[in-house]
Amino acid sequence: MSKPRVLIVFFSRTGTTRVLATALAGVLSADVEEICDLSERRGALGYLRCVIDSWRKRRAEIVPAGLDPSQYDLVLVGTPVWAGAVSAPVRAYLLQHRSRFRHVGFFCTFGGLGAEAALEEMHSLAGKAPVAQCKVRAAEMQRGVATASFELFVGVLERHLAHYTALEWAC
Ligand SMILES: Cc1cc2nc3c(=O)[nH]c(=O)nc-3n(C[C@H](O)[C@H](O)[C@H](O)COP(=O)(O)O)c2cc1C
């Protein structure tokens, strides 16, 4: 029985989602892929570009992924919430790879509103229901990643990983 392979894919503009992704990778011994966005998103104009991309449900131009999600049993995708939606780079990634996921999980960081809508959008973009999902407020992240929702997320994922053999995951 081989150990299920886990990939964590995320985008982070200001580092919050990266902290969550890194903590998750440590706990789950996962490979990590950070999505590289080709648009300028720094400063006020960059912020505005993010908002407009979200309103228009645009997908960003991103650097092609280095790791193939079809080689993993479980892919966990993380995004910051932008204007109540998925970030444009993660939207692009999910649409590009939606036929290559076996099992997915989603996580997002946010200021206070719109996380549920962003998670629902991820489900629809991936074309698959997540085995688990998690939303963590940026303010909670500043106090450390050991939030109740993060611990719950990790617990559900660990139970899934423990109970599925490589054969079961392939079904
Ligand atoms: C353009 C933009 C729009 C945002 N819109 C929302 C929002 O609708 N709801 C919310 O709760 N937080 C919103 N935020 C806050 C981010 O989701 C939050 O700070 C997140 O943790 C940033 O993650 P990052 O540091 O990985 O980029 C927004 C941030 C940006 C830059």
The ligand as a Gaussian input file, in Angstrom:
#p B3LYP/6-31G(d) Opt

LIG

0 1
 C       -8.122000      43.060000      -4.302000
 C       -8.486000      42.482000      -2.962000
 C       -9.816000      42.247000      -2.681000
 C      -10.171000      41.682000      -1.451000
 N      -11.477000      41.393000      -1.226000
 C      -11.831000      40.806000      -0.063000
 C      -13.191000      40.416000       0.171000
 O      -14.088000      40.566000      -0.669000
 N      -13.485000      39.852000       1.355000
 C      -12.555000      39.658000       2.324000
 O      -12.894000      39.130000       3.362000
 N      -11.254000      39.983000       2.126000
 C      -10.862000      40.540000       0.947000
 N       -9.552000      40.865000       0.735000
 C       -8.565000      40.567000       1.770000
 C       -7.764000      39.299000       1.444000
 O       -8.614000      38.216000       1.097000
 C       -6.918000      38.853000       2.638000
 O       -6.141000      39.916000       3.114000
 C       -6.048000      37.658000       2.287000
 O       -5.643000      37.014000       3.460000
 C       -4.828000      38.060000       1.478000
 O       -4.104000      36.903000       1.167000
 P       -2.620000      36.935000       0.578000
 O       -1.770000      37.685000       1.589000
 O       -2.220000      35.509000       0.489000
 O       -2.637000      37.632000      -0.725000
 C       -9.163000      41.415000      -0.479000
 C       -7.841000      41.688000      -0.778000
 C       -7.486000      42.207000      -2.016000
 C       -6.040000      42.450000      -2.333000

